[in-house]
Amino acid sequence: MLKGIAASSGITIAKAYKLETPEVKIEKKTGCDPAAEFARFKNALKKCKEDIQKIKDAAVGRLSDEELAIFDAHLMVAEDPAMESEVQNMCENEKVNCDYALDTVANNYISMFESLDDEYMRERAADIRDVTRRIKYHILGIDIADLSLINEESIVVAHDLTPSDTAQLNKQYTKGFATEVGGRTSHSAIMARSLEIPAVVGIEHVMSEVKHGDLLILDAIKGELLINPDQATVAEYQKKADAYREEVEALKVLKDAKSCTTDGHEVLLVANIGTPNDVDGVIANGGEGVGLYRTEFLYMNAQALPTEEEQFEAYKKVLEAMNPKPVVVRTLDIGGDKKLPYLPIDPEMNPFLGYRAIRLCLDRKDIFRTQLRALIRASAFGKLEIMFPMIATLGEFREARKVFEEEKAKLIAEGVKVGDDIEVGMMVEIPAAAVLADQFAKEADFFSIGTNDLIQYSMAADRMSEKVAYLYQPFNPSILKLIKMTIDGAHKEGKWCGMCGEMAGEPDAISVLMGLGLDEFSMSATSILRARKVANSVCYEDMKKLADKALQCCTAEEVLDLIHETVK
């Protein structure tokens, strides 16, 4: 049995189809004809764009608009004038072969994205790798595998599956996939969830352990892959697979239900999104709003700072689609570890604790004001809630709110219609803010707890470091006490408190967070129905008692044991 990350839930049994990806060896050649090399590149680029369009066209009807938009993003990568210009410059200035030039340029972009703290952003490196690999294959004349030709029930095993690969999977025959790399937020994982194909990613050595034709059991609930099991094990897992399918069907009836405990306590279950195209998934999964709209993508996917008008259109699209449900928009959270090629930032020893998010925005108020103006204009089209990230002091919040109020007053003076109920809140992700929550709540309209950073800052443990991964403990009583302090601070002033970190969507966490008094849970759209089932099956008064006991525990393990004993 091999362990990995469950990326798209389900249990399936089938033979292995090993996808062997041709190894591309790029050798540097000098003294090349620049014009001829750039012509080779342009020809391969043209074929790549044609491939992407064909794959997208073939996927219409099988994938949602959200997933189809992935290929628009891929076309944007292929049509990126900056990438093309850099390849051309290398061909001309260094007289090197175009495949070497492309490989160099692509690796620079990939390294930039892979260095980011945000997992969702980090996974975008896969898009660049997918597109540029396709271009390199065309330059070198290497055949590209066509997974649509699979014609018997199979579990695809690969080092990695690109979005292009995933889009070609035929549900009739592809019963699941297992890869050595990838995460829950990779495009292939998102598409697997949309296609309802079970997937386990991040399985070390799966390519060397599995042979083509091996019988496999893929448990994409626990994140396990069993190789050549005996008949008794197959029978056991077939029963589990049938039970899971029945449960999924039962969850669908909760799409339009309220998120309400057995004794009448209501909470909001909302979604985290990265682009306007993600809204379809929120609605399809019964989301009661958007709890975190990461606006970084507007900046990451642009060649220059996005204009006020470009931002306005993006925000308006989300607000209109969700209206009258609330949409919490996080202002620009970039800088330090998240670099933009057109916004030079001096390197820092520890960018996670450096010049980023609200710190950058208050320093570069020109960028901040443009974003706020776009948001305030869009507020006329729905229920907007603006959230400032990385707030550490009251002074920072006051300064940020002052800029907001100034831009709002200017727009009103210009005769622009704006929403009259815009809430302005903050993320609580720095322990200092959690400790002083009762004071922040006098001035902020709401809190949203960012547990990913709150945990790593509290435990002094980089969550990207495998050596200290054991310290990423959302159930540690110290973290629960910081969360309780934040919630109580908000409620004392009559304000609401949400959570937009990964913890909010964890089934084990929902019960104890409800007991702590959390009002809003923001998570991946595909986690909402399962979270609603948990919320609808527990008693709020019992969960408050559970939370009180959890706060008295000494370890994360004790808290989890307590939850499992209490919530069946």
C-alpha positions in Angstrom: 0.0 0.0 0.0 1.3 3.4 -1.0 0.2 6.7 0.7 -0.6 10.0 -0.9 -2.9 13.0 -0.8 -6.6 12.5 -1.5 -7.4 15.1 -4.2 -10.7 13.9 -5.5 -12.8 11.6 -3.3 -14.0 8.2 -4.2 -13.0 4.5 -4.2 -12.3 2.6 -7.4 -10.9 -0.8 -8.5 -9.3 -1.3 -11.9 -6.1 -2.2 -13.8 -3.2 0.2 -14.0 -2.6 2.2 -17.2 1.0 3.6 -16.8 1.5 6.9 -18.6 5.1 7.1 -19.5 6.1 10.7 -20.3 8.9 11.0 -22.8 12.0 12.5 -21.2 13.0 15.7 -22.9 16.7 16.3 -22.9 17.5 19.9 -23.7 21.0 20.6 -24.9 22.5 24.0 -25.3 23.7 24.7 -28.8 25.5 27.9 -29.8 26.2 29.6 -33.1 22.6 29.0 -34.3 20.8 31.1 -36.8 18.6 33.4 -34.7 15.9 33.9 -37.4 15.7 30.1 -38.1 15.5 29.2 -34.4 12.8 31.8 -33.7 10.8 30.6 -36.7 11.0 27.0 -35.3 9.8 28.3 -32.0 6.9 30.2 -33.6 5.8 27.2 -35.6 5.8 25.0 -32.4 3.9 27.7 -30.6 1.2 27.8 -33.3 0.8 24.0 -33.1 0.6 24.2 -29.3 -2.2 26.8 -29.4 -4.1 24.6 -31.9 -3.7 21.6 -29.6 -5.1 23.5 -26.6 -8.1 24.8 -28.6 -8.8 21.3 -29.8 -8.6 19.8 -26.3 -10.9 22.6 -25.0 -13.4 22.1 -27.8 -13.5 18.3 -27.2 -14.1 18.9 -23.5 -17.2 21.2 -24.0 -20.1 19.4 -22.4 -18.0 17.3 -20.1 -16.3 20.1 -18.1 -17.9 23.1 -16.4 -17.2 26.7 -17.5 -14.8 26.8 -14.5 -12.7 23.9 -15.9 -12.9 25.1 -19.5 -11.5 28.4 -18.4 -8.3 26.6 -17.5 -7.6 26.3 -21.2 -8.2 30.0 -21.7 -5.5 30.4 -19.0 -3.2 28.0 -21.0 -3.8 30.0 -24.1 -2.8 33.1 -22.2 0.5 31.4 -21.3 1.0 30.4 -24.9 0.2 33.9 -26.1 2.3 35.7 -23.4 4.3 38.4 -25.3 6.8 38.6 -22.5 7.7 34.9 -22.7 7.9 35.1 -26.5 10.1 38.2 -26.3 12.5 36.6 -23.8 12.9 33.5 -26.1 13.5 35.7 -29.1 16.1 37.8 -27.2 18.0 34.7 -26.1 18.0 33.4 -29.7 19.3 36.7 -31.0 21.7 37.8 -28.3 23.1 34.4 -27.4 22.6 32.6 -30.7 21.3 29.5 -28.9 18.7 26.9 -30.0 15.1 27.8 -29.4 14.3 24.8 -27.2 17.1 25.7 -24.9 15.9 29.4 -24.8 12.4 28.3 -24.1 13.5 25.9 -21.4 15.5 28.6 -19.7 12.7 31.2 -19.8 10.1 28.6 -18.7 12.2 27.4 -15.7 12.5 31.0 -14.5 8.8 31.5 -14.5 8.2 28.0 -12.9 10.7 28.7 -10.1 9.0 32.0 -9.4 5.6 30.4 -8.9 6.8 27.4 -7.1 8.5 29.7 -4.5 5.1 31.2 -3.5 3.6 30.6 0.0 0.0 30.2 -1.3 -0.5 26.6 -2.4 -3.2 27.6 -4.9 -0.7 30.1 -6.5 2.2 27.6 -6.3 0.2 25.1 -8.3 0.0 27.5 -11.3 3.6 26.6 -12.1 2.0 23.4 -13.4 0.2 25.4 -16.1 3.4 26.9 -17.3 5.1 23.6 -17.3 2.3 22.0 -19.2 2.2 24.6 -22.0 5.9 25.0 -22.4 6.5 21.2 -22.4 3.9 20.9 -25.2 5.8 23.6 -27.2 9.1 21.8 -26.6 7.6 18.5 -27.8 6.6 20.2 -31.0 10.0 21.7 -31.5 11.7 18.4 -31.0 9.1 16.3 -32.9 8.1 14.2 -29.9 4.7 12.5 -30.0 2.2 13.6 -27.3 0.2 10.9 -25.5 -3.6 10.9 -26.2 -5.4 9.5 -23.1 -8.7 9.7 -24.9 -7.7 6.5 -26.6 -8.0 4.4 -23.4 -10.7 1.9 -24.1 -10.9 -0.4 -21.0 -11.5 0.4 -17.3 -8.2 1.7 -15.9 -6.6 3.7 -13.2 -4.1 6.0 -14.8 -0.7 6.1 -13.0 1.7 8.9 -13.9 4.5 11.1 -12.6 2.1 14.0 -13.1 -1.1 14.7 -15.0 -1.4 18.0 -16.7 -4.8 19.7 -17.1 -4.5 18.8 -20.8 -4.1 15.1 -19.9 -7.0 15.3 -17.4 -9.4 16.9 -19.9 -8.9 14.0 -22.3 -9.9 11.4 -19.7 -13.1 9.5 -20.6 -15.1 8.7 -17.5 -16.4 5.6 -19.1 -13.0 4.0 -19.0 -10.8 6.1 -16.7 -11.9 5.2 -13.2 -9.3 7.2 -11.3 -5.7 8.4 -11.3 -2.6 8.3 -9.1 0.4 10.6 -9.5 3.8 11.1 -7.9 3.4 14.9 -7.7 0.6 17.5 -7.3 -1.7 18.8 -4.6 -5.4 19.3 -3.9 -5.4 22.7 -5.6 -3.7 21.7 -8.8 -5.8 22.1 -11.9 -5.8 18.4 -12.6 -7.2 17.8 -9.1 -9.9 20.4 -9.6 -10.9 18.9 -12.9 -10.9 15.4 -11.5 -13.4 16.6 -8.8 -15.5 18.1 -11.6 -15.5 14.9 -13.6 -16.0 13.0 -10.3 -13.0 10.8 -11.0 -11.2 9.6 -7.8 -7.6 10.9 -7.6 -4.7 10.5 -5.2 -1.6 12.7 -5.8 1.8 13.0 -4.2 2.4 9.2 -4.0 6.2 8.8 -3.8 7.7 6.1 -6.1 4.3 5.1 -7.6 5.9 4.9 -11.1 8.5 2.5 -9.9 6.2 0.4 -7.7 3.3 -0.1 -10.2 3.5 -2.1 -13.4 1.2 -1.6 -16.4 -1.7 -4.0 -16.0 -1.4 -4.4 -12.2 -4.8 -4.6 -10.3 -5.2 -1.5 -8.2 -7.5 -0.3 -5.5 -7.5 3.5 -5.3 -8.9 4.8 -2.0 -9.2 8.6 -2.6 -10.8 9.1 0.7 -7.9 8.0 2.8 -5.3 8.8 0.1 -4.1 5.2 -0.4 -3.2 3.0 -3.3 -3.2 -0.8 -2.9 -1.3 -2.8 -5.5 -2.4 -6.4 -6.5 -4.7 -7.0 -3.5 -6.2 -10.4 -2.8 -9.9 -11.2 -3.5 -11.0 -10.6 0.0 -9.6 -7.1 0.0 -11.2 -6.4 -3.4 -14.6 -7.5 -2.0 -14.2 -5.4 1.1 -13.3 -2.3 -1.0 -16.1 -2.9 -3.4 -18.6 -2.6 -0.5 -16.8 0.7 0.6 -17.1 2.0 -3.0 -20.8 1.3 -3.1 -21.4 2.9 0.2 -19.5 6.0 -0.8 -21.5 6.4 -4.0 -24.7 6.2 -2.0 -23.4 8.9 0.4 -22.5 11.3 -2.4 -26.0 11.0 -3.9 -27.5 11.7 -0.4 -25.3 14.8 0.0 -26.9 16.4 -3.2 -30.2 16.9 -1.4 -28.4 19.4 0.9 -27.5 21.8 -1.9 -30.3 24.3 -1.1 -30.5 23.5 2.6 -29.6 25.8 5.4 -26.5 25.2 7.4 -28.2 24.7 10.7 -27.6 22.5 13.8 -30.2 20.2 15.2 -31.1 22.8 17.8 -31.5 25.7 15.4 -28.1 27.4 15.4 -27.2 28.7 11.8 -23.8 29.3 10.3 -22.7 30.3 6.8 -20.8 27.9 4.6 -19.1 29.9 1.9 -16.2 29.3 -0.6 -12.7 30.4 -1.4 -12.2 31.4 -5.0 -9.3 32.7 -7.1 -10.9 33.9 -10.3 -14.4 35.0 -11.4 -14.7 31.6 -13.2 -14.7 29.8 -9.9 -18.1 31.2 -9.0 -19.9 28.4 -11.0 -18.5 25.8 -8.6 -19.6 27.8 -5.6 -23.2 28.0 -6.9 -23.2 24.3 -8.0 -22.2 23.2 -4.5 -24.7 25.3 -2.6 -22.3 27.9 -1.3 -23.9 30.7 0.7 -21.4 33.3 -0.5 -17.7 33.8 -1.1 -15.6 34.0 2.0 -12.3 34.7 0.3 -11.7 36.0 -3.2 -7.9 36.0 -3.7 -7.3 39.0 -6.0 -3.7 38.1 -6.6 -4.5 36.3 -9.8 -5.5 39.5 -11.5 -1.9 40.6 -10.9 -0.2 37.3 -11.4 -1.8 36.7 -14.8 -1.1 40.2 -16.1 2.0 41.7 -17.8 1.6 45.0 -15.9 -0.4 46.3 -13.0 -4.1 45.7 -13.8 -6.0 48.9 -14.5 -8.9 50.1 -12.4 -11.3 49.1 -15.2 -9.9 45.6 -15.6 -10.2 45.0 -11.8 -13.7 46.5 -11.7 -15.0 44.1 -14.4 -13.6 41.1 -12.5 -15.1 42.1 -9.2 -18.4 43.1 -10.7 -18.7 39.7 -12.4 -18.3 37.9 -9.0 -20.6 40.2 -7.1 -23.4 40.1 -9.8 -23.2 36.3 -10.0 -23.4 35.9 -6.2 -25.9 38.7 -5.5 -27.5 39.0 -2.9 -25.1 36.6 -1.1 -22.0 38.2 0.5 -18.6 38.3 -1.3 -15.5 38.9 0.9 -12.6 40.2 -1.2 -9.1 40.2 0.1 -7.1 43.1 -1.0 -3.7 42.5 -2.7 -1.7 39.9 -0.8 1.5 39.9 -2.7 5.2 40.8 -2.1 8.1 39.2 -0.4 7.6 35.6 -1.4 5.0 36.4 -4.1 6.9 38.3 -6.8 5.6 40.0 -9.9 8.0 40.4 -12.8 6.8 44.0 -13.3 7.0 45.0 -9.6 10.6 44.7 -8.4 11.0 44.0 -4.7 14.3 43.8 -2.9 15.1 40.2 -1.8 14.7 39.6 1.9 16.1 37.0 4.4 12.6 35.9 5.4 10.0 37.1 3.0 7.1 35.3 4.9 7.7 37.9 7.6 8.6 40.7 5.4 7.4 43.3 2.9 4.1 41.9 1.7 0.3 42.2 1.7 -1.0 45.3 3.6 2.6 46.4 4.3 3.3 46.7 0.6 -0.1 48.3 -0.1 0.4 51.0 2.5 3.8 51.7 1.1 2.5 51.7 -2.5 -0.8 53.6 -2.0 -1.0 54.2 -5.8 -1.5 50.4 -6.3 -3.8 50.2 -3.2 -6.0 53.1 -4.2 -6.6 51.7 -7.7 -7.8 48.4 -6.3 -10.0 50.1 -3.7 -11.6 52.3 -6.3 -12.4 49.3 -8.5 -13.9 47.4 -5.5 -16.0 50.4 -4.3 -17.4 50.9 -7.8 -18.2 47.2 -8.0 -20.0 47.3 -4.7 -23.1 48.7 -6.5 -23.6 45.2 -8.0 -23.8 43.0 -4.9 -23.0 42.6 -1.2 -19.3 43.5 -0.9 -17.1 42.9 2.1 -13.5 44.1 1.9 -10.8 42.4 3.9 -7.2 43.6 4.6 -4.6 40.9 4.9 -1.6 40.6 7.3 -2.8 43.2 9.8 -0.5 43.3 12.8 -1.3 46.7 14.5 -4.3 49.0 14.9 -2.3 51.7 13.2 -2.1 49.6 10.0 -5.9 48.9 10.0 -6.7 52.6 10.7 -4.4 53.7 7.9 -5.9 51.2 5.4 -9.4 52.1 6.3 -8.6 55.8 6.0 -7.5 55.2 2.4 -10.7 53.3 1.7 -12.9 56.1 3.1 -11.0 58.7 1.1 -11.5 56.8 -2.2 -15.2 56.1 -1.4 -15.8 59.8 -0.7 -14.0 60.8 -4.0 -16.2 58.3 -6.0 -19.4 59.6 -4.4 -18.3 63.2 -5.2 -17.8 62.1 -8.8 -21.4 60.9 -8.9 -20.4 57.2 -9.0 -23.0 54.9 -7.5 -21.6 52.8 -4.7 -23.0 50.3 -2.3 -24.3 51.7 1.0 -23.5 48.6 3.1 -19.8 47.8 2.3 -18.2 46.1 5.3 -14.5 46.6 5.9 -12.8 43.9 7.9 -9.4 42.2 8.3 -7.7 38.8 8.3 -6.5 37.6 11.7 -3.4 35.6 10.8 -0.8 37.2 13.0 -0.9 36.1 16.7 -0.6 39.8 17.8 -3.9 40.6 16.1 -5.6 37.6 17.7 -4.5 38.6 21.2 -5.7 42.2 20.6 -8.9 41.1 18.9 -11.2 42.8 21.4 -9.6 46.2 20.5 -9.5 45.6 16.7 -13.2 44.6 16.8 -14.1 48.2 17.9 -13.0 49.4 14.5 -13.2 46.4 12.1 -16.6 45.3 10.8 -15.6 41.6 10.8 -12.7 39.2 11.2 -11.7 36.2 9.0 -9.2 33.9 10.6 -6.4 32.8 8.2 -5.4 29.6 10.0 -2.6 28.6 7.5 -0.4 31.5 8.5 -1.8 31.8 12.1 -0.6 28.3 12.8 2.9 28.6 11.2 3.5 32.0 12.9 2.3 30.7 16.3 4.3 27.5 16.1 7.4 29.2 14.5 7.2 26.4 11.9 7.3 27.0 8.1 4.4 24.9 6.8 6.4 24.3 3.5 9.2 22.6 5.4 8.9 18.8 5.5 11.3 18.7 8.5 8.9 20.6 10.7 5.6 19.6 9.1 4.6 17.8 12.4 4.3 21.3 14.0 1.5 22.3 11.6 -1.2 21.5 14.1 -4.6 23.1 13.6 -6.0 21.2 16.6 -3.3 22.2 19.0 -5.0 23.8 22.1 -2.9 26.9 21.7 -4.3 27.5 18.2 -7.8 26.8 19.5 -7.3 29.4 22.2 -6.2 32.1 19.7 -9.2 31.3 17.6 -11.5 31.5 20.6 -9.9 34.8 21.6 -10.6 36.2 18.1 -14.2 35.0 18.0 -15.0 36.4 21.5 -13.3 39.7 20.6 -15.6 40.0 17.6 -18.8 39.0 19.4 -18.1 41.4 22.3 -18.5 44.3 19.8 -21.4 42.7 17.9 -19.3 41.7 14.9 -19.1 38.4 13.0 -16.1 36.2 12.7 -15.3 33.8 9.9 -12.4 31.5 8.9 -10.8 31.1 5.4 -7.9 28.8 6.2 -7.8 25.1 5.3 -9.0 24.3 8.7 -12.5 25.7 8.0 -13.3 22.8 5.6 -11.9 20.0 7.7 -14.8 17.7 8.8 -13.1 17.0 12.1 -12.7 20.7 12.8 -16.2 21.9 12.0 -17.8 20.7 15.2 -15.2 22.2 17.5 -15.2 25.5 15.5 -19.0 25.7 15.8 -18.6 25.2 19.5 -16.1 28.0 19.7 -18.7 30.3 18.1 -17.4 30.6 14.6 -20.1 32.3 12.4 -18.7 31.7 8.8 -16.7 28.8 7.3 -15.0 29.4 4.0 -13.6 26.5 2.1 -13.1 24.8 -1.2 -16.5 24.7 -3.0 -16.4 20.9 -3.2 -16.1 20.6 0.6 -19.4 22.6 1.3 -22.0 19.8 1.1 -20.0 17.5 3.3 -19.4 20.3 5.8 -23.2 21.0 5.7 -23.9 17.4 6.6 -21.7 17.8 9.7 -23.3 21.1 10.7 -26.8 19.7 10.2 -26.1 16.6 12.3 -24.8 18.1 15.5 -26.3 20.0 18.5 -24.9 23.5 19.0 -25.1 23.2 22.8 -23.2 19.9 22.8 -20.6 21.5 20.5 -20.1 24.3 23.0 -19.4 21.7 25.7 -17.0 19.9 23.3 -15.1 23.2 22.6 -14.8 24.0 26.4 -13.3 20.5 26.9 -11.0 20.9 23.9 -9.6 24.2 25.3 -8.5 22.3 28.4 -6.6 19.6 26.5 -2.8 19.6 26.4 -2.1 18.2 22.9 -3.6 18.2 19.4 -4.0 14.4 19.6 -6.1 14.7 22.8 -8.4 17.2 21.0 -8.8 14.9 18.0 -9.6 12.0 20.2 -12.2 14.1 22.1 -13.8 15.1 18.8 -14.0 11.5 17.5 -15.5 10.3 20.8 -18.1 13.1 20.8 -19.1 13.4 17.1 -20.0 10.0 15.6 
